[in-house]
């Protein structure tokens, strides 16, 4: 039994250039500009890299998995501001950092972190139980989708975080909060498997994200009547919809699913939304009283469930539809899972098929793929490359086990007139290794790619339950970037050391520039990595990486260094022969920052006669020389104007701290006073100091 499945990759459109980078010296970069194009063959060659420190649950760590990867670049309508990559699953930590089941990637620091303002992730409250059927001993997030106003919607098997949750939650930008009273899962592993936004995000069909309907799919049995989930609430077996208007879950039609092949409990594993129609796939023989075969569609306009063609054939209780994706150009629906063919079909289609709703027909997607069990699907930026992720050693491509990930390139994908997608499936190869490999444990699904996410430059981010990708150590997440395969007859040599490394401090930043090494090695340099070292300390994990698509290949800006600390920097280059020698250390540079750290107000009186009030503030001036003049700006009232206070006499001291106070007359003690400080053209944060009473 494959267990919970990754959610479908629903929208992967025109992806903007990003800067996902890895601490420790590996860049997740697009393939080299002008590199030789790959000729048709059984595999695609490239390089793997692990973002940050990967993920884990604990010392044993056999069931830690990444089930979902997404980012805002997956919305074609938002491709100019993609934001961070998000990951969800059953993991608890990234390196030594506790990150409970949902994380975002900080491309500046090269690390996975909790969401902004959140320090707990989705973690069960002590003393609350979580159903853990089928041997799943840790709660997890199995489905996650991005919505309007930067909301994230998560579903899975969990009870609580900062507040009580019942297997579904929404991220409002600062915290996880309940979605109504939640959904009831059973105790035999039937959880919330996928989340879908009811909207068409492809081609600008609907830019209004604020009123989207959120759908949850899985093996749950109903909604919850209370936050404790102590009663069944409404029956909503396997599929439910969330209304933002009244913060309530409702069934989708009658919604109830009927028993799957072999009498197992029916589940919906994946979903997609196209042209006001919801598609759900899983393991079930009927939904809402309509006979279907593991896949169905719901039209809100007609208020009815209908089959999708003749459905997908299941030959065992483990078969079903596990993933869906919508092509970013044609809007065709692609369906993956563990199956040999659609119902009534005579040709094996290896776990991945295309459905054409114009003629209600299933079509093959490439050739050479057998033994498929497709867990996730993603398209490249141009829509001409498909990646699929699979569990265990599948898929089988021409007798070769692909070990979790396969690739198909075809111009038929974005041809609206094409039906069958021609082309030959291939595996990915790096440093002589194929796909990903798992830990030494023989437990279930230890070599799985549960989630795939297309990234700029034909790169793909893979998440699942693996510890090695190619020849690279990778804890459940890695990035594959296609590139030219080294000529075995030509020794590949890395570049020499960059020269003339210069660092310049800025407002909360340090910008580092350098000259290319005189010896660039066998292959052209595609990336540089600059590493920061605090003076008197060991090299830190703070790195900054450039790539060919950047405006400047030999300049990088750090934005996560500690203001006021002195740093030096060393730089090294990367080509087809590997990472080159490090440069000599740069000059010392310090990021600077001006910040208010405290403020107050008190009454002034003499012999109980009120005289007014005294306003005070203190702060730090990181990185500025002692004796630097600090400007003071005052705003009286909420609608007043900022006015610089002349001759304040305020300067920085050797410790970088400062304090300021000013007396206001009796008539001003009832007026809010706002304060801000400045040095040259730099301004601190401002604070509003309320009236005294």
VENNORSUL-V401511 format. One record per residue. PSI is psi as a letter, one per 40 degrees, with the letter a starting at -180 (* if undefined). D_LAST is the distance of its C-alpha to the last C-alpha in whole Angstrom. Layout:
psi:PSI d_last:D_LAST
psi:PSI d_last:D_LAST
This chain:
psi:h d_last:67
psi:e d_last:65
psi:a d_last:62
psi:i d_last:59
psi:i d_last:59
psi:i d_last:57
psi:i d_last:56
psi:i d_last:58
psi:h d_last:57
psi:d d_last:56
psi:h d_last:56
psi:g d_last:57
psi:a d_last:57
psi:h d_last:57
psi:h d_last:55
psi:i d_last:53
psi:h d_last:54
psi:a d_last:52
psi:f d_last:51
psi:h d_last:51
psi:i d_last:52
psi:h d_last:53
psi:i d_last:52
psi:e d_last:55
psi:f d_last:57
psi:h d_last:58
psi:i d_last:57
psi:g d_last:57
psi:i d_last:59
psi:i d_last:61
psi:i d_last:64
psi:h d_last:66
psi:h d_last:66
psi:e d_last:70
psi:i d_last:71
psi:h d_last:74
psi:i d_last:74
psi:h d_last:75
psi:i d_last:78
psi:h d_last:79
psi:a d_last:79
psi:e d_last:78
psi:i d_last:75
psi:h d_last:72
psi:i d_last:72
psi:a d_last:68
psi:i d_last:66
psi:i d_last:63
psi:i d_last:60
psi:h d_last:57
psi:h d_last:53
psi:b d_last:51
psi:e d_last:52
psi:a d_last:53
psi:i d_last:52
psi:i d_last:53
psi:d d_last:52
psi:a d_last:54
psi:d d_last:57
psi:d d_last:59
psi:f d_last:58
psi:d d_last:60
psi:e d_last:58
psi:h d_last:56
psi:i d_last:56
psi:h d_last:54
psi:e d_last:55
psi:h d_last:53
psi:h d_last:52
psi:i d_last:51
psi:i d_last:49
psi:e d_last:48
psi:e d_last:51
psi:e d_last:52
psi:h d_last:51
psi:d d_last:53
psi:e d_last:51
psi:f d_last:48
psi:e d_last:51
psi:e d_last:49
psi:g d_last:46
psi:d d_last:47
psi:a d_last:45
psi:i d_last:45
psi:h d_last:48
psi:i d_last:47
psi:i d_last:49
psi:i d_last:49
psi:a d_last:51
psi:e d_last:52
psi:i d_last:51
psi:d d_last:48
psi:i d_last:48
psi:h d_last:49
psi:b d_last:50
psi:e d_last:48
psi:h d_last:45
psi:h d_last:44
psi:h d_last:44
psi:g d_last:44
psi:e d_last:47
psi:h d_last:45
psi:i d_last:45
psi:i d_last:44
psi:h d_last:46
psi:h d_last:45
psi:e d_last:47
psi:d d_last:46
psi:e d_last:46
psi:f d_last:49
psi:i d_last:47
psi:i d_last:46
psi:i d_last:43
psi:i d_last:40
psi:i d_last:39
psi:h d_last:35
psi:e d_last:32
psi:h d_last:35
psi:e d_last:36
psi:e d_last:38
psi:a d_last:40
psi:g d_last:42
psi:h d_last:42
psi:i d_last:43
psi:h d_last:41
psi:h d_last:42
psi:e d_last:44
psi:h d_last:45
psi:i d_last:48
psi:h d_last:50
psi:h d_last:53
psi:f d_last:56
psi:i d_last:59
psi:f d_last:62
psi:e d_last:61
psi:h d_last:58
psi:e d_last:56
psi:h d_last:52
psi:i d_last:50
psi:i d_last:50
psi:h d_last:49
psi:d d_last:52
psi:h d_last:51
psi:h d_last:49
psi:i d_last:48
psi:h d_last:46
psi:a d_last:44
psi:i d_last:42
psi:f d_last:39
psi:f d_last:40
psi:i d_last:40
psi:h d_last:42
psi:h d_last:44
psi:i d_last:46
psi:i d_last:48
psi:b d_last:50
psi:g d_last:50
psi:i d_last:47
psi:d d_last:44
psi:i d_last:41
psi:b d_last:39
psi:d d_last:35
psi:i d_last:35
psi:h d_last:38
psi:i d_last:41
psi:g d_last:45
psi:e d_last:47
psi:i d_last:45
psi:i d_last:42
psi:i d_last:40
psi:h d_last:38
psi:e d_last:35
psi:e d_last:35
psi:d d_last:32
psi:i d_last:34
psi:h d_last:37
psi:i d_last:36
psi:i d_last:38
psi:g d_last:41
psi:a d_last:41
psi:e d_last:42
psi:a d_last:45
psi:i d_last:48
psi:h d_last:51
psi:i d_last:53
psi:i d_last:56
psi:e d_last:57
psi:f d_last:60
psi:e d_last:58
psi:h d_last:58
psi:a d_last:55
psi:h d_last:53
psi:d d_last:55
psi:i d_last:54
psi:h d_last:51
psi:h d_last:52
psi:h d_last:50
psi:g d_last:51
psi:i d_last:52
psi:h d_last:54
psi:e d_last:53
psi:h d_last:56
psi:e d_last:57
psi:f d_last:54
psi:d d_last:55
psi:h d_last:51
psi:e d_last:48
psi:g d_last:46
psi:e d_last:44
psi:d d_last:41
psi:f d_last:44
psi:i d_last:46
psi:h d_last:47
psi:h d_last:48
psi:i d_last:51
psi:h d_last:51
psi:i d_last:55
psi:a d_last:56
psi:f d_last:58
psi:i d_last:55
psi:e d_last:56
psi:i d_last:53
psi:i d_last:49
psi:i d_last:47
psi:d d_last:46
psi:i d_last:43
psi:d d_last:41
psi:e d_last:43
psi:f d_last:46
psi:e d_last:48
psi:i d_last:50
psi:d d_last:52
psi:a d_last:50
psi:i d_last:52
psi:h d_last:55
psi:g d_last:55
psi:h d_last:58
psi:d d_last:57
psi:h d_last:56
psi:i d_last:52
psi:i d_last:50
psi:h d_last:46
psi:h d_last:44
psi:d d_last:41
psi:d d_last:40
psi:e d_last:40
psi:f d_last:40
psi:i d_last:43
psi:i d_last:47
psi:i d_last:50
psi:i d_last:54
psi:h d_last:56
psi:a d_last:58
psi:d d_last:60
psi:d d_last:59
psi:h d_last:61
psi:i d_last:63
psi:i d_last:67
psi:i d_last:68
psi:a d_last:69
psi:h d_last:73
psi:e d_last:74
psi:e d_last:72
psi:i d_last:68
psi:h d_last:65
psi:i d_last:64
psi:i d_last:61
psi:h d_last:60
psi:d d_last:60
psi:i d_last:59
psi:i d_last:58
psi:i d_last:58
psi:h d_last:57
psi:h d_last:59
psi:f d_last:59
psi:f d_last:57
psi:h d_last:59
psi:h d_last:58
psi:h d_last:61
psi:i d_last:61
psi:i d_last:63
psi:b d_last:64
psi:g d_last:66
psi:i d_last:67
psi:e d_last:70
psi:i d_last:68
psi:h d_last:65
psi:f d_last:64
psi:e d_last:67
psi:h d_last:69
psi:h d_last:71
psi:i d_last:70
psi:g d_last:71
psi:e d_last:68
psi:i d_last:66
psi:i d_last:65
psi:i d_last:63
psi:h d_last:61
psi:h d_last:60
psi:d d_last:57
psi:d d_last:59
psi:e d_last:62
psi:f d_last:60
psi:i d_last:63
psi:i d_last:64
psi:i d_last:67
psi:i d_last:69
psi:h d_last:69
psi:b d_last:73
psi:e d_last:75
psi:a d_last:72
psi:h d_last:72
psi:h d_last:75
psi:h d_last:74
psi:e d_last:77
psi:i d_last:75
psi:e d_last:72
psi:e d_last:70
psi:i d_last:71
psi:a d_last:68
psi:h d_last:66
psi:e d_last:63
psi:i d_last:62
psi:i d_last:62
psi:i d_last:61
psi:h d_last:61
psi:h d_last:63
psi:e d_last:60
psi:d d_last:63
psi:e d_last:65
psi:e d_last:63
psi:i d_last:66
psi:h d_last:65
psi:h d_last:66
psi:h d_last:66
psi:i d_last:67
psi:a d_last:67
psi:h d_last:70
psi:i d_last:73
psi:d d_last:76
psi:i d_last:77
psi:i d_last:75
psi:h d_last:77
psi:e d_last:81
psi:i d_last:81
psi:e d_last:83
psi:h d_last:82
psi:h d_last:80
psi:e d_last:76
psi:f d_last:75
psi:e d_last:72
psi:h d_last:70
psi:i d_last:71
psi:h d_last:70
psi:h d_last:70
psi:h d_last:71
psi:e d_last:70
psi:d d_last:72
psi:e d_last:75
psi:f d_last:73
psi:i d_last:75
psi:i d_last:74
psi:i d_last:75
psi:i d_last:76
psi:g d_last:74
psi:i d_last:76
psi:i d_last:79
psi:e d_last:79
psi:h d_last:76
psi:i d_last:77
psi:f d_last:76
psi:i d_last:72
psi:g d_last:69
psi:h d_last:67
psi:d d_last:63
psi:i d_last:61
psi:h d_last:62
psi:i d_last:61
psi:i d_last:62
psi:i d_last:62
psi:d d_last:60
psi:e d_last:63
psi:e d_last:64
psi:e d_last:68
psi:h d_last:67
psi:h d_last:66
psi:i d_last:65
psi:i d_last:65
psi:i d_last:64
psi:i d_last:66
psi:i d_last:66
psi:a d_last:68
psi:e d_last:71
psi:i d_last:72
psi:i d_last:72
psi:h d_last:76
psi:h d_last:77
psi:f d_last:81
psi:e d_last:81
psi:h d_last:78
psi:h d_last:75
psi:e d_last:72
psi:f d_last:70
psi:d d_last:67
psi:h d_last:67
psi:i d_last:69
psi:i d_last:69
psi:h d_last:71
psi:h d_last:71
psi:h d_last:73
psi:e d_last:73
psi:d d_last:73
psi:d d_last:70
psi:e d_last:68
psi:h d_last:71
psi:e d_last:71
psi:e d_last:74
psi:i d_last:75
psi:c d_last:75
psi:h d_last:76
psi:h d_last:75
psi:i d_last:77
psi:i d_last:77
psi:h d_last:77
psi:i d_last:75
psi:i d_last:74
psi:i d_last:72
psi:i d_last:70
psi:h d_last:72
psi:h d_last:70
psi:f d_last:72
psi:e d_last:75
psi:i d_last:72
psi:h d_last:72
psi:a d_last:69
psi:i d_last:66
psi:i d_last:67
psi:a d_last:66
psi:i d_last:65
psi:e d_last:68
psi:i d_last:67
psi:e d_last:69
psi:i d_last:67
psi:h d_last:66
psi:f d_last:65
psi:e d_last:65
psi:f d_last:66
psi:i d_last:64
psi:h d_last:62
psi:d d_last:60
psi:h d_last:58
psi:i d_last:59
psi:h d_last:57
psi:i d_last:58
psi:i d_last:57
psi:i d_last:58
psi:f d_last:61
psi:e d_last:63
psi:i d_last:61
psi:h d_last:60
psi:h d_last:57
psi:h d_last:59
psi:i d_last:57
psi:b d_last:59
psi:g d_last:60
psi:i d_last:62
psi:e d_last:62
psi:h d_last:64
psi:h d_last:64
psi:b d_last:68
psi:e d_last:68
psi:h d_last:64
psi:h d_last:62
psi:h d_last:59
psi:g d_last:57
psi:e d_last:57
psi:h d_last:56
psi:i d_last:58
psi:h d_last:59
psi:h d_last:62
psi:h d_last:63
psi:i d_last:67
psi:i d_last:69
psi:h d_last:72
psi:h d_last:74
psi:i d_last:75
psi:h d_last:79
psi:e d_last:81
psi:e d_last:83
psi:h d_last:81
psi:h d_last:79
psi:h d_last:75
psi:h d_last:74
psi:i d_last:70
psi:i d_last:69
psi:a d_last:68
psi:h d_last:65
psi:i d_last:63
psi:i d_last:63
psi:f d_last:60
psi:h d_last:57
psi:h d_last:54
psi:i d_last:51
psi:h d_last:48
psi:i d_last:44
psi:a d_last:42
psi:h d_last:38
psi:e d_last:38
psi:i d_last:42
psi:h d_last:45
psi:h d_last:48
psi:h d_last:51
psi:i d_last:55
psi:i d_last:58
psi:i d_last:62
psi:i d_last:64
psi:i d_last:67
psi:d d_last:70
psi:h d_last:72
psi:e d_last:70
psi:a d_last:72
psi:d d_last:74
psi:i d_last:72
psi:i d_last:69
psi:h d_last:66
psi:d d_last:64
psi:i d_last:60
psi:i d_last:59
psi:h d_last:56
psi:h d_last:54
psi:h d_last:53
psi:i d_last:50
psi:h d_last:50
psi:h d_last:47
psi:h d_last:49
psi:e d_last:50
psi:i d_last:50
psi:i d_last:52
psi:h d_last:52
psi:i d_last:49
psi:e d_last:49
psi:h d_last:48
psi:i d_last:50
psi:h d_last:51
psi:h d_last:54
psi:i d_last:55
psi:i d_last:58
psi:d d_last:61
psi:e d_last:58
psi:i d_last:56
psi:d d_last:56
psi:h d_last:56
psi:d d_last:58
psi:f d_last:58
psi:h d_last:54
psi:i d_last:51
psi:h d_last:47
psi:h d_last:45
psi:e d_last:42
psi:e d_last:41
psi:i d_last:42
psi:h d_last:39
psi:i d_last:37
psi:e d_last:38
psi:h d_last:41
psi:h d_last:45
psi:i d_last:47
psi:i d_last:51
psi:i d_last:53
psi:i d_last:56
psi:i d_last:58
psi:i d_last:61
psi:i d_last:62
psi:h d_last:64
psi:a d_last:67
psi:e d_last:70
psi:e d_last:71
psi:a d_last:67
psi:h d_last:65
psi:a d_last:66
psi:i d_last:65
psi:i d_last:62
psi:i d_last:61
psi:i d_last:61
psi:i d_last:57
psi:a d_last:55
psi:i d_last:53
psi:h d_last:50
psi:i d_last:47
psi:h d_last:43
psi:h d_last:41
psi:i d_last:37
psi:i d_last:34
psi:h d_last:31
psi:h d_last:28
psi:h d_last:24
psi:e d_last:24
psi:i d_last:20
psi:i d_last:17
psi:i d_last:13
psi:i d_last:10
psi:i d_last:9
psi:i d_last:8
psi:h d_last:11
psi:i d_last:13
psi:h d_last:16
psi:f d_last:17
psi:e d_last:14
psi:h d_last:14
psi:h d_last:11
psi:e d_last:13
psi:a d_last:10
psi:i d_last:10
psi:h d_last:13
psi:h d_last:14
psi:i d_last:16
psi:i d_last:19
psi:i d_last:22
psi:a d_last:25
psi:i d_last:29
psi:g d_last:32
psi:h d_last:35
psi:e d_last:38
psi:i d_last:37
psi:i d_last:39
psi:i d_last:38
psi:e d_last:37
psi:h d_last:36
psi:h d_last:34
psi:h d_last:30
psi:i d_last:29
psi:h d_last:25
psi:h d_last:24
psi:i d_last:21
psi:h d_last:19
psi:h d_last:17
psi:i d_last:16
psi:d d_last:17
psi:e d_last:21
psi:i d_last:21
psi:i d_last:24
psi:h d_last:24
psi:h d_last:25
psi:h d_last:27
psi:h d_last:25
psi:i d_last:29
psi:f d_last:30
psi:d d_last:27
psi:e d_last:30
psi:h d_last:29
psi:i d_last:32
psi:i d_last:33
psi:a d_last:34
psi:d d_last:37
psi:e d_last:35
psi:e d_last:33
psi:i d_last:30
psi:i d_last:27
psi:i d_last:24
psi:i d_last:22
psi:i d_last:19
psi:i d_last:18
psi:h d_last:16
psi:i d_last:14
psi:i d_last:14
psi:d d_last:11
psi:e d_last:12
psi:e d_last:11
psi:e d_last:8
psi:e d_last:7
psi:h d_last:10
psi:h d_last:11
psi:h d_last:14
psi:i d_last:17
psi:i d_last:19
psi:i d_last:23
psi:i d_last:26
psi:i d_last:30
psi:h d_last:33
psi:b d_last:36
psi:e d_last:36
psi:h d_last:34
psi:i d_last:30
psi:i d_last:28
psi:i d_last:25
psi:i d_last:22
psi:i d_last:19
psi:h d_last:16
psi:h d_last:12
psi:i d_last:9
psi:i d_last:7
psi:i d_last:4
psi:* d_last:0
